[in-house]
Every structure is written in C-alpha cells, then in structure tokens.
Amino acid sequence: MDNLALFSGRRIVVATKHGKEQVIAPHLTKELGLNCVVSNLLDTDILGTFTGEVERLESPLDTARQKCYLAMEITSTDLAIASEGSFGPHPSIPFVPAHEEIVVLIDKKNAWEFVVRNLGTKTNYGQANIHSLEEMEAFLAQVQFPSHAVILKKSAHDTSDCIKGIHVEGELRETLPLFIQRYGQCSLETDMRAMHNPTRMGVIDALTKKLIKQIQTTCPICETPGFSMTDIQRGLPCACCDLPTRRVKSEIYSCQCCHYSELRPPSHCLTNEDPMYCDFCNP
C-alpha cells in the first residue's frame, strides 16, 4: 500500500494568523496533493506572543502541537500543520542571537506526527533602548528595516503602550519622540511575526520542504511515512588514542508506527575525531 497516497486530496488547516500559509501551502499542495485552508477564527496569540502580553506556558514543540489541535477543532479537520519560533541568545555561541523554528504536521486520522526543527543564526532579532532619533537610525540600520518591521514600546518589558508592525520610517519619526517625551526613553525591537519578517518566513519555507522530504521517506519495513533521525549515538573514536569522544558516531533512524530503527553513518562523514577534541588526549 502506498501510504503517501493517504494524503492526496485531503484538507489540511495551516494553523496561523500571521500569513505562514504563503510559504507552507504551495509545497503541501504540490508535493502531497493536500488542499490547504486557513481559519480566520483561529487566534494563535492565546498561546503566547513575542512581545510578552501573553506568556508562552508550554515548550515550543508542545505549543506548535496545541496550535494544530486548536485549528483542527475549529475547522473540523483531522490534519493540521503549525510552526513555532523562539528567539534569544545562541545556546553555544556567546553574544550571537539565535532563531529556533519548529514545524509540526499532525495527522489525527492516522495517528501520525511529523516534526522538523532548525536552530540557526540567520535572524535580524534585536532590541535597543532608544533616547534619540540618532539612536533610532542606528538600530534600524542593523535590522533590515523597512523590509522587516519593528515594534515601538514604552520599555523592553512593558507593553502597556506598544505599536507593532511598523514598516514606515516616517511613522517612527513622528511617534518615537512622543514616546521619549512621555517616558524618558523607549524600546525598539524587531517584529518577529512571520508576515512582518521575511527572514523568518524564509526559514519556515525551508523547513516545510524539509518536512515534506521527511514525510516522503517511508519506513523500509511497514512503509509508514516519516522514517527519520530520532536520536544520535556519541562516541566517535579519537584518531590518536581510539577512545570514544563526544562527537556523534551514528545517527538513529526510526519509525513511529512499527518502531523499527537502524543506525546510519553520521552526516559529518568523519571516521574519527581530531585529538584536540578528545577528553583523554587533550583534557
């Protein structure tokens, strides 16, 4: 049985209120034959906002799942896709902003879930406290404005006076001095909502393609879609002492249906590790 044919002609809801269907829907339609819909009744902001009015209570993955189930309930469908983004300091590169994006597709009818994610430094994410138009201009020059919108706030952690989605410098030149006059300073930050951030939209586009590739890779035993890497095995031997290192030795691919798994060579294609990264040769 061709399990990929189980997608063709079905209706899938793209769980977004921020225009993500622009980059998600074309790929799903072309590659999987899905009919994509969006609901105006869906308010994903109730699960968290970047500006902090609503705190995100769950993990990014669980939040994306919640979006899917909420969208399926509203539209009476059994198939949904959603993404969830997170921005902040890179976990391993000091002083570098990072963007983690997760895309989830849930097929409630067949009890399938497909997940892809990306952690990278390709982002314009930033924030600055502003005291003058000169400081405003310097910040805008760093964040790809005006193609990427910004948010004007009373302060970094206070959204009681807040204007989102600003793409026009003239609007800022009129409004920002009023904020400074009123509060002594103000905060400018990048608007990370997808429809106002082409860089983020590009990441979602790439992840959607990656997700489809994952779905199109079927289990060699039961042919369930989504046979993909689910874990890693560390311990690549050191080139000098042959003892295990922290480098990935194997990638573990598995099936979510029959649970068949297999070890595959790591994507870095190395057969041993440089001794400088060995805890025994270079403690």
C-alpha positions as CSV (number, residue, x, y, z in Angstrom):
1,M,0.0,0.0,0.0
2,D,1.3,3.5,-0.9
3,N,0.9,5.3,2.4
4,L,1.8,8.6,0.8
5,A,-1.4,8.4,-1.2
6,L,-3.3,8.7,2.1
7,F,-2.6,12.5,2.0
8,S,-3.8,13.2,-1.6
9,G,-7.0,15.2,-1.8
10,R,-7.3,15.7,1.9
11,R,-8.0,19.0,3.6
12,I,-5.3,20.4,5.9
13,V,-5.5,23.5,8.1
14,V,-2.5,25.8,8.3
15,A,-2.6,26.9,11.9
16,T,-1.6,30.5,11.6
17,K,-2.8,34.1,11.9
18,H,0.4,35.5,10.6
19,G,0.5,34.6,7.0
20,K,2.6,31.5,7.1
21,E,0.3,29.8,4.6
22,Q,2.1,31.9,1.9
23,V,5.2,29.6,2.1
24,I,3.7,26.5,3.6
25,A,0.6,25.8,1.4
26,P,2.2,25.8,-2.1
27,H,4.6,23.0,-1.0
28,L,1.9,20.8,0.6
29,T,-0.3,21.2,-2.4
30,K,2.4,20.4,-5.0
31,E,4.2,17.6,-3.2
32,L,1.5,15.9,-1.2
33,G,-1.7,16.9,-3.1
34,L,-3.2,18.5,0.0
35,N,-6.0,21.1,0.0
36,C,-4.8,23.9,2.4
37,V,-7.2,26.1,4.4
38,V,-6.8,28.8,6.9
39,S,-9.3,29.9,9.6
40,N,-9.9,33.5,10.5
41,L,-11.4,32.2,13.8
42,L,-8.0,30.8,14.9
43,D,-6.1,33.1,17.4
44,T,-2.7,31.5,18.0
45,D,-1.8,34.5,20.1
46,I,-3.7,33.0,23.0
47,L,-0.8,30.5,23.3
48,G,1.9,33.2,23.6
49,T,3.2,36.4,22.0
50,F,6.7,37.5,21.2
51,T,6.1,40.9,23.0
52,G,5.0,39.2,26.2
53,E,1.4,40.3,26.5
54,V,0.6,36.5,26.7
55,E,3.3,34.3,28.2
56,R,4.0,31.0,26.4
57,L,3.4,28.4,29.0
58,E,4.4,25.3,27.1
59,S,7.6,24.3,25.2
60,P,7.9,25.4,21.6
61,L,7.1,21.9,20.4
62,D,4.0,21.5,22.6
63,T,2.9,25.0,21.6
64,A,3.0,24.0,17.9
65,R,1.1,20.9,18.7
66,Q,-1.6,23.0,20.6
67,K,-1.9,25.2,17.5
68,C,-2.6,22.1,15.4
69,Y,-5.2,20.7,17.7
70,L,-6.9,24.0,18.2
71,A,-7.0,24.6,14.4
72,M,-8.4,21.1,13.7
73,E,-11.1,21.6,16.3
74,I,-12.2,25.0,14.8
75,T,-12.2,23.7,11.2
76,S,-13.5,20.1,11.9
77,T,-10.4,18.7,10.1
78,D,-8.1,15.8,11.1
79,L,-4.9,17.2,9.5
80,A,-3.0,20.3,10.6
81,I,0.4,22.0,10.3
82,A,1.9,24.7,12.5
83,S,5.2,26.3,13.3
84,E,6.6,27.9,16.5
85,G,9.6,30.2,16.7
86,S,11.9,31.2,19.5
87,F,14.5,33.9,19.6
88,G,17.2,34.8,22.0
89,P,20.9,34.3,22.8
90,H,22.5,31.3,21.0
91,P,23.0,28.4,23.4
92,S,26.6,27.8,22.5
93,I,27.8,30.9,20.7
94,P,28.2,33.8,23.1
95,F,26.7,37.2,22.2
96,V,25.1,35.9,19.0
97,P,21.3,36.0,18.5
98,A,19.7,32.7,17.5
99,H,16.4,31.6,15.9
100,E,14.9,28.2,16.6
101,E,11.9,27.2,14.4
102,I,9.8,24.1,14.8
103,V,7.3,22.9,12.2
104,V,4.8,20.2,13.1
105,L,2.3,18.3,11.0
106,I,-0.3,16.2,12.8
107,D,-2.4,13.6,11.1
108,K,-5.1,12.7,13.7
109,K,-6.8,10.2,11.4
110,N,-3.7,8.0,11.1
111,A,-2.1,8.9,14.4
112,W,1.0,10.3,12.8
113,E,3.1,13.3,13.8
114,F,6.0,14.7,11.8
115,V,8.4,17.2,13.3
116,V,11.4,19.2,11.9
117,R,13.3,22.0,13.5
118,N,16.2,24.3,12.9
119,L,18.5,26.3,15.2
120,G,20.5,29.0,13.4
121,T,21.9,32.4,13.5
122,K,20.2,33.7,10.3
123,T,18.0,36.3,12.0
124,N,17.6,40.0,12.4
125,Y,16.4,39.6,16.0
126,G,17.4,42.6,18.2
127,Q,16.2,45.1,20.8
128,A,17.5,48.5,21.9
129,N,16.6,51.2,24.4
130,I,16.3,54.5,22.4
131,H,16.8,58.0,23.6
132,S,17.1,59.9,20.3
133,L,16.3,59.8,16.6
134,E,20.1,59.2,16.0
135,E,19.9,56.0,18.1
136,M,16.8,55.0,16.3
137,E,18.5,55.4,12.9
138,A,21.5,53.3,14.1
139,F,19.2,50.5,15.3
140,L,17.1,50.5,12.1
141,A,20.3,50.1,10.0
142,Q,21.1,46.9,11.8
143,V,17.8,45.1,11.5
144,Q,16.9,45.2,7.7
145,F,14.3,47.9,8.2
146,P,12.0,48.7,6.4
147,S,11.5,45.2,4.8
148,H,11.5,43.8,8.3
149,A,9.1,45.6,10.7
150,V,9.9,46.9,14.2
151,I,7.9,47.3,17.4
152,L,7.9,50.5,19.4
153,K,7.2,50.0,23.1
154,K,7.2,52.0,26.3
155,S,10.1,49.9,27.6
156,A,11.6,46.5,26.9
157,H,9.4,44.7,29.4
158,D,6.3,46.9,29.3
159,T,3.7,46.5,26.6
160,S,1.1,48.9,28.0
161,D,2.0,51.3,25.2
162,C,3.0,49.4,22.1
163,I,2.8,49.8,18.4
164,K,3.6,46.7,16.3
165,G,4.3,46.1,12.6
166,I,6.0,49.4,11.8
167,H,7.5,49.4,8.2
168,V,7.5,53.2,7.6
169,E,10.3,55.4,8.9
170,G,8.1,58.5,8.8
171,E,5.7,56.9,11.3
172,L,8.6,56.3,13.7
173,R,9.9,59.8,13.3
174,E,6.6,61.1,14.3
175,T,5.8,58.7,17.1
176,L,9.1,57.9,18.7
177,P,9.8,61.4,20.0
178,L,6.4,61.4,21.7
179,F,7.3,58.2,23.5
180,I,10.7,59.7,24.6
181,Q,8.9,62.8,25.8
182,R,6.4,60.7,27.7
183,Y,8.6,58.1,29.2
184,G,12.2,59.5,29.0
185,Q,13.2,56.7,26.6
186,C,11.5,53.9,24.6
187,S,12.3,50.5,23.3
188,L,12.6,49.4,19.7
189,E,12.7,45.7,18.8
190,T,12.3,43.6,15.7
191,D,8.8,42.3,14.9
192,M,9.4,38.5,14.7
193,R,5.9,37.7,13.5
194,A,6.3,35.8,10.2
195,M,4.3,38.2,8.0
196,H,6.5,41.1,9.1
197,N,9.8,39.2,9.0
198,P,10.9,37.9,5.6
199,T,14.0,36.2,7.1
200,R,11.9,34.1,9.4
201,M,9.4,33.4,6.6
202,G,12.3,32.0,4.6
203,V,13.3,29.7,7.4
204,I,9.7,28.4,7.6
205,D,9.7,27.9,3.8
206,A,12.9,25.8,4.0
207,L,11.6,23.8,7.0
208,T,8.4,23.0,5.2
209,K,10.5,21.5,2.3
210,K,12.5,19.5,4.9
211,L,9.2,18.3,6.5
212,I,7.9,17.1,3.2
213,K,11.1,15.2,2.4
214,Q,10.8,13.6,5.8
215,I,7.2,12.5,5.1
216,Q,8.2,11.2,1.7
217,T,10.8,8.9,3.3
218,T,9.0,5.8,4.3
219,C,9.8,3.0,6.7
220,P,11.6,0.1,5.0
221,I,9.5,-2.3,7.0
222,C,5.9,-1.0,7.1
223,E,6.1,1.9,4.7
224,T,4.8,4.4,7.2
225,P,5.8,8.0,6.1
226,G,8.3,9.9,8.2
227,F,11.2,7.5,8.7
228,S,13.8,9.9,10.0
229,M,16.5,10.6,12.5
230,T,15.2,10.5,16.1
231,D,18.3,10.2,18.1
232,I,22.1,10.1,18.0
233,Q,24.9,7.9,19.3
234,R,28.0,9.7,20.5
235,G,31.4,8.2,20.9
236,L,33.3,8.6,17.6
237,P,36.8,7.2,18.3
238,C,39.8,9.6,18.7
239,A,42.3,9.4,15.8
240,C,45.1,9.1,18.3
241,C,44.1,7.0,21.2
242,D,41.0,5.3,19.7
243,L,38.9,6.1,22.8
244,P,35.4,7.4,22.4
245,T,34.9,11.2,22.1
246,R,31.8,13.4,22.3
247,R,31.4,13.6,18.6
248,V,28.5,11.8,17.0
249,K,29.3,8.2,16.0
250,S,26.0,7.2,14.5
251,E,22.5,8.6,13.7
252,I,19.5,6.6,14.8
253,Y,16.6,6.5,12.3
254,S,13.3,5.0,13.5
255,C,9.6,4.5,12.5
256,Q,6.8,6.0,14.6
257,C,4.5,3.2,13.7
258,C,6.3,-0.2,13.9
259,H,9.3,1.2,15.9
260,Y,11.8,-0.3,13.6
261,S,15.2,1.5,13.9
262,E,18.6,1.4,12.4
263,L,22.0,3.0,12.8
264,R,23.3,5.2,10.0
265,P,26.6,6.9,9.4
266,P,26.7,10.5,10.7
267,S,26.1,13.3,8.4
268,H,29.6,14.8,9.1
269,C,31.1,11.7,7.3
270,L,34.1,11.5,9.7
271,T,35.5,8.1,10.8
272,N,37.5,9.5,13.7
273,E,37.8,12.7,15.8
274,D,40.7,15.2,15.9
275,P,42.7,14.5,19.1
276,M,42.4,18.2,20.1
277,Y,38.7,17.5,20.8
278,C,39.5,14.3,22.8
279,D,38.9,14.5,26.6
280,F,41.7,11.9,27.1
281,C,44.4,13.4,24.7
282,N,43.5,17.0,25.4
283,P,41.8,17.1,28.9
